[in-house]
Amino acid sequence: MGKIFTYTSRGGVETFKVRYKIDGRSGSTTFPSLGEAEQFNAMVLAWGPRRALEFIHQPTDPKRNASGATVRECVAAYIELQPNAGTRKTYTSWCTNHIEPELGNVRINQLGSGDIQRWLNSQTGASATILRNHILLSAALKEAMLRGEIRTNPACGAKIPRRKGNEARRALTPPYTRAEYEVILGSVELHYKLLVEFLGETGCRFGEAAALTPADVNLDTGQVHFNETYSWQPGEGYTVRNPKTEASDRVIRVKQSLLERLDLSGRFVFTTRAGERVKDNAFRSYHWKRALEKSGLPEHRHGHPHDLRHAHATWLLDAGISLPAIQKRLGHKDVMTTLRMYGHAATDAEDRILAALD
């Protein structure tokens, strides 16, 4: 016969545990709501605990409820298999900061969908950050399921709470116009003017520009090879690493008039006054913001250097360049990423619609 017990965690979360015996051995299953516990208890009374557990796809050996991998161990096993060292460090940071505090010690064969949803609801970051953490946990649990450690993936079907993102990093809407870009370009101090122009004319990520060496620039063909990125990583600071995705490793054409003005005599293409690689945070704080203040643009148009990438994509769309061509130039993994980010961004789209209707 099953019995229902109520438990309250240190965090004040109330759960309901159904206890039973299988072959003379005690076991229990935890549920997030009293209704679910009562429903399962009714199945235990009607069918017996073994059949009831099989019905909800849970292990039938009571001993397994007190053993098995924890969430911390499960995610660590998934991270260990990632081929990129930078990815492993990043995933480890996400797990340590966002997954382990609440779920780290929970056994994955005791983890339910309610536990996942409560964890997601407790997150205070932006929706994109919450989604990122959920994807990592779900992927780790999927691997555990394929290994036979759990019957189902409890992270499937969870809903991501809607949270506001970092306003300072939100893309400008609409993106910079050519005229605004020229104003900013004219306001940047001379040492960094070519860097800003390069970002605007190539659409590359800041870290990709900062990682460039003279060997990556071919003046004869007018091509630039983006094959590394220089950016800040949790736990290790600024480092040079492989590009964001395989598609980010790309070769693009750049205006000859711009390439010929680059200084290719040093270790790096773009440097600080001391000859070191440019760091995006320092550049934004000490040079980009000053240029925007000097430009006279209204404060609501004081965007982020990454907005030059968005602007570049929009200019290409306005010129009638196809999405697959823009995808390859920007180094997106697939065209759906480009479509999602820029498919609506052409500044004259409404005018074209009206012209077509006329």
C-alpha positions as a Markdown table, in Angstrom:
| # | Residue | x | y | z |
|---|---|---|---|---|
| 1 | Met | 0.0 | 0.0 | 0.0 |
| 2 | Gly | 1.3 | 3.5 | -0.9 |
| 3 | Lys | 1.5 | 6.4 | 1.5 |
| 4 | Ile | 1.9 | 10.1 | 0.8 |
| 5 | Phe | 4.3 | 12.3 | 2.8 |
| 6 | Thr | 4.8 | 16.0 | 2.5 |
| 7 | Tyr | 8.3 | 17.5 | 2.5 |
| 8 | Thr | 9.5 | 21.1 | 2.5 |
| 9 | Ser | 13.0 | 21.9 | 1.2 |
| 10 | Arg | 15.3 | 24.5 | 2.8 |
| 11 | Gly | 14.3 | 26.9 | 0.1 |
| 12 | Gly | 10.6 | 26.6 | 1.1 |
| 13 | Val | 9.6 | 24.4 | -1.9 |
| 14 | Glu | 6.9 | 21.8 | -1.0 |
| 15 | Thr | 7.0 | 18.3 | -2.6 |
| 16 | Phe | 5.0 | 15.2 | -2.1 |
| 17 | Lys | 6.6 | 11.7 | -1.8 |
| 18 | Val | 4.8 | 8.4 | -2.3 |
| 19 | Arg | 6.3 | 5.5 | -0.3 |
| 20 | Tyr | 5.7 | 1.9 | -1.2 |
| 21 | Lys | 7.3 | -1.6 | -1.0 |
| 22 | Ile | 8.5 | -3.8 | -3.8 |
| 23 | Asp | 9.5 | -7.4 | -2.9 |
| 24 | Gly | 9.8 | -6.3 | 0.7 |
| 25 | Arg | 12.1 | -3.4 | 0.0 |
| 26 | Ser | 11.1 | 0.2 | 0.7 |
| 27 | Gly | 11.1 | 2.8 | -2.1 |
| 28 | Ser | 9.6 | 6.2 | -2.8 |
| 29 | Thr | 8.9 | 8.6 | -5.7 |
| 30 | Thr | 8.7 | 12.4 | -5.3 |
| 31 | Phe | 6.2 | 14.6 | -7.1 |
| 32 | Pro | 5.9 | 18.4 | -7.4 |
| 33 | Ser | 2.2 | 18.6 | -6.7 |
| 34 | Leu | -0.3 | 16.8 | -4.4 |
| 35 | Gly | -2.5 | 15.9 | -7.3 |
| 36 | Glu | 0.3 | 14.0 | -9.1 |
| 37 | Ala | 1.2 | 12.2 | -5.9 |
| 38 | Glu | -2.4 | 11.2 | -5.3 |
| 39 | Gln | -2.8 | 10.0 | -8.9 |
| 40 | Phe | 0.3 | 7.9 | -8.6 |
| 41 | Asn | -0.7 | 6.6 | -5.2 |
| 42 | Ala | -4.0 | 5.5 | -6.7 |
| 43 | Met | -2.2 | 3.5 | -9.4 |
| 44 | Val | 0.0 | 1.9 | -6.7 |
| 45 | Leu | -3.1 | 0.8 | -4.8 |
| 46 | Ala | -4.8 | -0.4 | -7.9 |
| 47 | Trp | -2.0 | -2.0 | -9.9 |
| 48 | Gly | 0.9 | -2.4 | -7.4 |
| 49 | Pro | 4.0 | -0.3 | -7.3 |
| 50 | Arg | 6.0 | -2.1 | -10.0 |
| 51 | Arg | 3.4 | -1.6 | -12.7 |
| 52 | Ala | 2.7 | 2.0 | -11.5 |
| 53 | Leu | 6.4 | 2.8 | -11.8 |
| 54 | Glu | 6.6 | 1.3 | -15.3 |
| 55 | Phe | 3.5 | 3.3 | -16.3 |
| 56 | Ile | 5.3 | 6.6 | -15.5 |
| 57 | His | 8.6 | 5.4 | -17.0 |
| 58 | Gln | 10.5 | 5.2 | -13.7 |
| 59 | Pro | 13.0 | 2.5 | -12.5 |
| 60 | Thr | 11.3 | -0.4 | -10.7 |
| 61 | Asp | 14.2 | -1.2 | -8.4 |
| 62 | Pro | 13.8 | 0.8 | -5.2 |
| 63 | Lys | 17.5 | 0.8 | -4.6 |
| 64 | Arg | 18.1 | 3.0 | -7.7 |
| 65 | Asn | 16.1 | 5.8 | -6.1 |
| 66 | Ala | 18.9 | 6.3 | -3.6 |
| 67 | Ser | 21.8 | 5.9 | -6.1 |
| 68 | Gly | 22.8 | 6.9 | -9.6 |
| 69 | Ala | 24.5 | 10.0 | -11.1 |
| 70 | Thr | 23.7 | 13.4 | -9.8 |
| 71 | Val | 22.9 | 16.4 | -12.1 |
| 72 | Arg | 26.4 | 17.7 | -11.4 |
| 73 | Glu | 28.0 | 14.4 | -12.5 |
| 74 | Cys | 25.7 | 14.1 | -15.5 |
| 75 | Val | 26.5 | 17.5 | -16.9 |
| 76 | Ala | 30.2 | 17.0 | -16.1 |
| 77 | Ala | 30.2 | 13.8 | -18.2 |
| 78 | Tyr | 28.6 | 15.7 | -21.1 |
| 79 | Ile | 31.1 | 18.5 | -20.9 |
| 80 | Glu | 34.0 | 16.2 | -20.9 |
| 81 | Leu | 33.1 | 14.9 | -24.3 |
| 82 | Gln | 33.1 | 18.3 | -26.0 |
| 83 | Pro | 36.0 | 18.5 | -28.4 |
| 84 | Asn | 36.8 | 22.2 | -27.9 |
| 85 | Ala | 38.7 | 23.2 | -24.8 |
| 86 | Gly | 37.2 | 26.7 | -24.8 |
| 87 | Thr | 33.7 | 25.2 | -25.0 |
| 88 | Arg | 34.4 | 22.9 | -22.0 |
| 89 | Lys | 35.5 | 25.8 | -19.9 |
| 90 | Thr | 32.5 | 27.9 | -20.9 |
| 91 | Tyr | 30.0 | 25.1 | -20.2 |
| 92 | Thr | 31.7 | 24.3 | -16.9 |
| 93 | Ser | 31.2 | 28.0 | -15.9 |
| 94 | Trp | 27.5 | 27.9 | -16.8 |
| 95 | Cys | 27.0 | 24.7 | -14.9 |
| 96 | Thr | 28.8 | 26.0 | -11.8 |
| 97 | Asn | 27.0 | 29.3 | -11.7 |
| 98 | His | 23.5 | 28.4 | -12.9 |
| 99 | Ile | 22.8 | 24.7 | -12.6 |
| 100 | Glu | 24.7 | 23.3 | -9.6 |
| 101 | Pro | 23.4 | 25.7 | -6.9 |
| 102 | Glu | 19.9 | 24.3 | -7.1 |
| 103 | Leu | 20.1 | 21.0 | -9.0 |
| 104 | Gly | 23.7 | 19.8 | -8.6 |
| 105 | Asn | 23.1 | 17.2 | -5.9 |
| 106 | Val | 19.8 | 15.9 | -7.2 |
| 107 | Arg | 19.9 | 12.3 | -8.6 |
| 108 | Ile | 18.9 | 12.4 | -12.3 |
| 109 | Asn | 16.7 | 9.3 | -11.8 |
| 110 | Gln | 14.8 | 11.4 | -9.2 |
| 111 | Leu | 14.6 | 14.5 | -11.3 |
| 112 | Gly | 11.2 | 15.4 | -12.6 |
| 113 | Ser | 9.8 | 17.9 | -15.0 |
| 114 | Gly | 8.5 | 20.0 | -12.1 |
| 115 | Asp | 12.0 | 20.3 | -10.7 |
| 116 | Ile | 13.2 | 21.6 | -14.0 |
| 117 | Gln | 10.4 | 24.1 | -14.3 |
| 118 | Arg | 10.9 | 25.4 | -10.8 |
| 119 | Trp | 14.6 | 25.8 | -11.5 |
| 120 | Leu | 13.9 | 27.7 | -14.6 |
| 121 | Asn | 11.4 | 29.9 | -12.9 |
| 122 | Ser | 13.9 | 30.8 | -10.2 |
| 123 | Gln | 16.5 | 32.1 | -12.7 |
| 124 | Thr | 16.9 | 35.9 | -12.7 |
| 125 | Gly | 19.0 | 36.4 | -15.9 |
| 126 | Ala | 17.8 | 37.3 | -19.3 |
| 127 | Ser | 15.6 | 34.8 | -21.3 |
| 128 | Ala | 18.5 | 34.1 | -23.6 |
| 129 | Thr | 20.7 | 33.1 | -20.6 |
| 130 | Ile | 18.0 | 30.9 | -19.1 |
| 131 | Leu | 17.5 | 29.2 | -22.5 |
| 132 | Arg | 21.2 | 28.7 | -22.8 |
| 133 | Asn | 21.4 | 27.0 | -19.4 |
| 134 | His | 18.4 | 24.8 | -20.2 |
| 135 | Ile | 19.9 | 23.7 | -23.5 |
| 136 | Leu | 23.0 | 22.6 | -21.7 |
| 137 | Leu | 21.1 | 20.6 | -19.0 |
| 138 | Ser | 18.8 | 19.1 | -21.5 |
| 139 | Ala | 21.6 | 17.9 | -23.8 |
| 140 | Ala | 23.4 | 16.3 | -20.8 |
| 141 | Leu | 20.2 | 14.5 | -19.7 |
| 142 | Lys | 19.6 | 13.3 | -23.3 |
| 143 | Glu | 23.0 | 11.7 | -23.3 |
| 144 | Ala | 22.2 | 10.1 | -19.9 |
| 145 | Met | 19.0 | 8.8 | -21.4 |
| 146 | Leu | 20.9 | 7.3 | -24.4 |
| 147 | Arg | 23.2 | 5.6 | -21.9 |
| 148 | Gly | 20.2 | 4.0 | -20.2 |
| 149 | Glu | 20.6 | 5.9 | -16.9 |
| 150 | Ile | 17.1 | 7.4 | -17.1 |
| 151 | Arg | 14.0 | 6.5 | -19.1 |
| 152 | Thr | 13.0 | 10.0 | -20.3 |
| 153 | Asn | 14.4 | 13.4 | -20.4 |
| 154 | Pro | 12.6 | 15.5 | -17.8 |
| 155 | Ala | 13.9 | 18.8 | -19.4 |
| 156 | Cys | 11.8 | 18.2 | -22.5 |
| 157 | Gly | 8.8 | 20.5 | -22.8 |
| 158 | Ala | 9.9 | 23.0 | -20.1 |
| 159 | Lys | 8.9 | 26.6 | -20.7 |
| 160 | Ile | 11.5 | 29.4 | -20.7 |
| 161 | Pro | 10.4 | 32.4 | -18.5 |
| 162 | Arg | 10.4 | 35.7 | -20.3 |
| 163 | Arg | 13.0 | 38.1 | -18.7 |
| 164 | Lys | 14.4 | 41.4 | -19.9 |
| 165 | Gly | 17.9 | 41.3 | -21.4 |
| 166 | Asn | 20.8 | 43.7 | -20.9 |
| 167 | Glu | 19.5 | 46.9 | -22.4 |
| 168 | Ala | 23.1 | 48.1 | -23.1 |
| 169 | Arg | 23.6 | 45.1 | -25.4 |
| 170 | Arg | 20.2 | 45.2 | -27.2 |
| 171 | Ala | 20.7 | 45.8 | -30.9 |
| 172 | Leu | 19.7 | 49.3 | -32.1 |
| 173 | Thr | 16.3 | 49.5 | -33.9 |
| 174 | Pro | 16.5 | 50.5 | -36.6 |
| 175 | Pro | 20.2 | 49.7 | -37.2 |
| 176 | Tyr | 22.7 | 52.5 | -38.0 |
| 177 | Thr | 22.2 | 54.2 | -41.3 |
| 178 | Arg | 25.1 | 54.9 | -43.6 |
| 179 | Ala | 24.9 | 58.6 | -42.6 |
| 180 | Glu | 25.1 | 57.8 | -38.9 |
| 181 | Tyr | 28.0 | 55.4 | -39.5 |
| 182 | Glu | 29.9 | 58.2 | -41.4 |
| 183 | Val | 29.3 | 60.6 | -38.5 |
| 184 | Ile | 30.7 | 58.0 | -35.9 |
| 185 | Leu | 33.6 | 57.3 | -38.2 |
| 186 | Gly | 34.5 | 60.9 | -38.3 |
| 187 | Ser | 34.3 | 61.2 | -34.5 |
| 188 | Val | 36.6 | 58.3 | -33.6 |
| 189 | Glu | 40.2 | 59.2 | -32.7 |
| 190 | Leu | 42.6 | 58.6 | -35.5 |
| 191 | His | 44.3 | 55.5 | -34.0 |
| 192 | Tyr | 41.1 | 53.5 | -34.0 |
| 193 | Lys | 39.4 | 54.9 | -37.1 |
| 194 | Leu | 40.5 | 52.1 | -39.3 |
| 195 | Leu | 39.3 | 49.5 | -36.8 |
| 196 | Val | 35.8 | 51.1 | -36.8 |
| 197 | Glu | 35.8 | 51.3 | -40.6 |
| 198 | Phe | 36.9 | 47.7 | -40.9 |
| 199 | Leu | 34.0 | 46.6 | -38.6 |
| 200 | Gly | 31.5 | 48.6 | -40.6 |
| 201 | Glu | 32.8 | 47.4 | -44.0 |
| 202 | Thr | 33.2 | 43.7 | -43.2 |
| 203 | Gly | 30.4 | 43.0 | -40.6 |
| 204 | Cys | 32.9 | 40.9 | -38.6 |
| 205 | Arg | 32.7 | 40.4 | -34.9 |
| 206 | Phe | 34.9 | 42.6 | -32.7 |
| 207 | Gly | 36.9 | 39.6 | -31.4 |
| 208 | Glu | 37.5 | 38.4 | -35.0 |
| 209 | Ala | 39.0 | 41.8 | -35.9 |
| 210 | Ala | 41.1 | 41.9 | -32.7 |
| 211 | Ala | 42.5 | 38.4 | -33.5 |
| 212 | Leu | 43.7 | 39.2 | -37.0 |
| 213 | Thr | 47.4 | 39.0 | -37.9 |
| 214 | Pro | 49.1 | 40.2 | -41.1 |
| 215 | Ala | 49.1 | 36.6 | -42.4 |
| 216 | Asp | 45.3 | 36.7 | -42.5 |
| 217 | Val | 45.2 | 39.5 | -45.0 |
| 218 | Asn | 45.9 | 38.9 | -48.7 |
| 219 | Leu | 46.5 | 42.2 | -50.5 |
| 220 | Asp | 46.8 | 40.5 | -53.9 |
| 221 | Thr | 43.3 | 38.9 | -53.8 |
| 222 | Gly | 41.6 | 41.4 | -51.5 |
| 223 | Gln | 40.6 | 38.7 | -49.1 |
| 224 | Val | 40.7 | 38.4 | -45.3 |
| 225 | His | 40.7 | 35.1 | -43.4 |
| 226 | Phe | 38.8 | 35.0 | -40.1 |
| 227 | Asn | 40.0 | 31.9 | -38.3 |
| 228 | Glu | 40.4 | 33.0 | -34.6 |
| 229 | Thr | 38.7 | 35.3 | -32.1 |
| 230 | Tyr | 40.1 | 37.3 | -29.2 |
| 231 | Ser | 37.6 | 37.6 | -26.5 |
| 232 | Trp | 37.0 | 37.3 | -22.7 |
| 233 | Gln | 36.2 | 33.9 | -21.4 |
| 234 | Pro | 34.9 | 33.0 | -17.9 |
| 235 | Gly | 37.8 | 31.9 | -15.6 |
| 236 | Glu | 40.6 | 32.6 | -18.1 |
| 237 | Gly | 40.2 | 36.3 | -19.1 |
| 238 | Tyr | 41.0 | 37.4 | -22.7 |
| 239 | Thr | 42.3 | 34.6 | -24.9 |
| 240 | Val | 42.7 | 33.8 | -28.5 |
| 241 | Arg | 40.5 | 30.8 | -29.4 |
| 242 | Asn | 38.9 | 29.0 | -32.3 |
| 243 | Pro | 36.0 | 30.9 | -34.0 |
| 244 | Lys | 32.5 | 30.7 | -32.6 |
| 245 | Thr | 31.3 | 28.0 | -35.1 |
| 246 | Glu | 32.8 | 26.1 | -38.0 |
| 247 | Ala | 31.0 | 28.6 | -40.3 |
| 248 | Ser | 32.8 | 31.5 | -38.6 |
| 249 | Asp | 36.1 | 30.2 | -40.0 |
| 250 | Arg | 35.7 | 32.0 | -43.4 |
| 251 | Val | 37.3 | 34.1 | -46.1 |
| 252 | Ile | 35.7 | 37.2 | -47.4 |
| 253 | Arg | 36.5 | 39.9 | -49.9 |
| 254 | Val | 37.2 | 43.4 | -48.5 |
| 255 | Lys | 37.5 | 46.7 | -50.4 |
| 256 | Gln | 41.1 | 47.1 | -51.7 |
| 257 | Ser | 41.1 | 50.8 | -50.7 |
| 258 | Leu | 40.6 | 49.7 | -47.1 |
| 259 | Leu | 43.1 | 46.9 | -47.0 |
| 260 | Glu | 45.8 | 49.0 | -48.5 |
| 261 | Arg | 45.6 | 51.4 | -45.5 |
| 262 | Leu | 46.0 | 48.6 | -42.9 |
| 263 | Asp | 49.4 | 48.5 | -41.1 |
| 264 | Leu | 50.6 | 44.9 | -41.7 |
| 265 | Ser | 54.1 | 45.5 | -40.3 |
| 266 | Gly | 53.5 | 44.3 | -36.7 |
| 267 | Arg | 52.2 | 41.2 | -34.9 |
| 268 | Phe | 48.6 | 42.2 | -35.1 |
| 269 | Val | 46.5 | 44.1 | -37.6 |
| 270 | Phe | 44.6 | 46.2 | -35.0 |
| 271 | Thr | 46.4 | 47.2 | -31.8 |
| 272 | Thr | 46.3 | 49.6 | -28.8 |
| 273 | Arg | 48.8 | 52.4 | -28.8 |
| 274 | Ala | 51.1 | 50.0 | -26.8 |
| 275 | Gly | 51.0 | 47.5 | -29.7 |
| 276 | Glu | 48.8 | 44.9 | -27.9 |
| 277 | Arg | 45.6 | 43.3 | -29.1 |
| 278 | Val | 42.5 | 45.5 | -28.6 |
| 279 | Lys | 40.1 | 44.4 | -25.9 |
| 280 | Asp | 36.4 | 45.0 | -26.7 |
| 281 | Asn | 35.5 | 46.2 | -23.1 |
| 282 | Ala | 38.3 | 48.7 | -23.0 |
| 283 | Phe | 37.7 | 49.9 | -26.5 |
| 284 | Arg | 34.0 | 50.4 | -25.8 |
| 285 | Ser | 34.5 | 52.2 | -22.5 |
| 286 | Tyr | 37.4 | 54.5 | -23.4 |
| 287 | His | 37.1 | 55.1 | -27.2 |
| 288 | Trp | 33.7 | 54.1 | -28.6 |
| 289 | Lys | 31.6 | 56.0 | -26.0 |
| 290 | Arg | 33.7 | 59.1 | -26.4 |
| 291 | Ala | 33.3 | 59.0 | -30.2 |
| 292 | Leu | 29.5 | 58.7 | -29.8 |
| 293 | Glu | 29.4 | 61.7 | -27.4 |
| 294 | Lys | 31.5 | 63.7 | -29.8 |
| 295 | Ser | 29.3 | 62.7 | -32.8 |
| 296 | Gly | 26.3 | 64.6 | -31.6 |
| 297 | Leu | 24.0 | 61.6 | -32.2 |
| 298 | Pro | 21.0 | 61.5 | -29.8 |
| 299 | Glu | 21.6 | 59.3 | -26.7 |
| 300 | His | 19.1 | 56.7 | -27.9 |
| 301 | Arg | 21.4 | 56.1 | -30.9 |
| 302 | His | 24.4 | 55.4 | -28.7 |
| 303 | Gly | 24.7 | 51.7 | -29.6 |
| 304 | His | 27.4 | 49.1 | -29.1 |
| 305 | Pro | 30.3 | 48.3 | -31.5 |
| 306 | His | 28.5 | 45.1 | -32.4 |
| 307 | Asp | 25.7 | 47.3 | -33.9 |
| 308 | Leu | 28.1 | 47.9 | -36.8 |
| 309 | Arg | 27.7 | 44.2 | -37.7 |
| 310 | His | 23.9 | 44.5 | -37.6 |
| 311 | Ala | 24.2 | 47.7 | -39.7 |
| 312 | His | 26.4 | 45.9 | -42.3 |
| 313 | Ala | 23.9 | 43.1 | -42.7 |
| 314 | Thr | 21.1 | 45.6 | -43.1 |
| 315 | Trp | 23.0 | 47.6 | -45.8 |
| 316 | Leu | 23.5 | 44.4 | -47.7 |
| 317 | Leu | 19.8 | 43.5 | -47.5 |
| 318 | Asp | 18.9 | 47.0 | -48.7 |
| 319 | Ala | 21.2 | 46.4 | -51.7 |
| 320 | Gly | 19.3 | 43.2 | -52.6 |
| 321 | Ile | 22.0 | 40.8 | -51.5 |
| 322 | Ser | 20.6 | 37.3 | -50.9 |
| 323 | Leu | 20.3 | 35.9 | -47.3 |
| 324 | Pro | 22.6 | 32.9 | -48.1 |
| 325 | Ala | 25.3 | 35.3 | -49.3 |
| 326 | Ile | 25.0 | 37.4 | -46.2 |
| 327 | Gln | 25.0 | 34.2 | -44.0 |
| 328 | Lys | 28.4 | 33.2 | -45.5 |
| 329 | Arg | 29.9 | 36.7 | -45.1 |
| 330 | Leu | 28.8 | 37.0 | -41.5 |
| 331 | Gly | 29.8 | 33.4 | -40.6 |
| 332 | His | 26.4 | 32.3 | -39.4 |
| 333 | Lys | 26.0 | 28.5 | -38.8 |
| 334 | Asp | 22.9 | 28.4 | -41.0 |
| 335 | Val | 20.7 | 30.7 | -43.0 |
| 336 | Met | 17.9 | 30.5 | -40.5 |
| 337 | Thr | 20.1 | 32.4 | -38.0 |
| 338 | Thr | 20.5 | 35.1 | -40.6 |
| 339 | Leu | 16.8 | 35.1 | -41.4 |
| 340 | Arg | 15.9 | 35.3 | -37.7 |
| 341 | Met | 18.2 | 38.2 | -37.0 |
| 342 | Tyr | 18.0 | 40.2 | -40.2 |
| 343 | Gly | 15.1 | 38.9 | -42.3 |
| 344 | His | 12.9 | 41.8 | -41.2 |
| 345 | Ala | 15.6 | 44.5 | -41.1 |
| 346 | Ala | 15.7 | 46.0 | -44.6 |
| 347 | Thr | 15.0 | 49.7 | -44.0 |
| 348 | Asp | 13.1 | 50.2 | -47.2 |
| 349 | Ala | 11.0 | 46.9 | -47.0 |
| 350 | Glu | 7.7 | 48.7 | -46.5 |
| 351 | Asp | 8.4 | 51.0 | -49.4 |
| 352 | Arg | 9.1 | 48.0 | -51.6 |
| 353 | Ile | 5.9 | 46.4 | -50.5 |
| 354 | Leu | 3.8 | 49.4 | -51.4 |
| 355 | Ala | 5.6 | 49.7 | -54.8 |
| 356 | Ala | 4.8 | 46.1 | -55.5 |
| 357 | Leu | 1.2 | 46.6 | -54.7 |
| 358 | Asp | 1.0 | 49.7 | -57.0 |
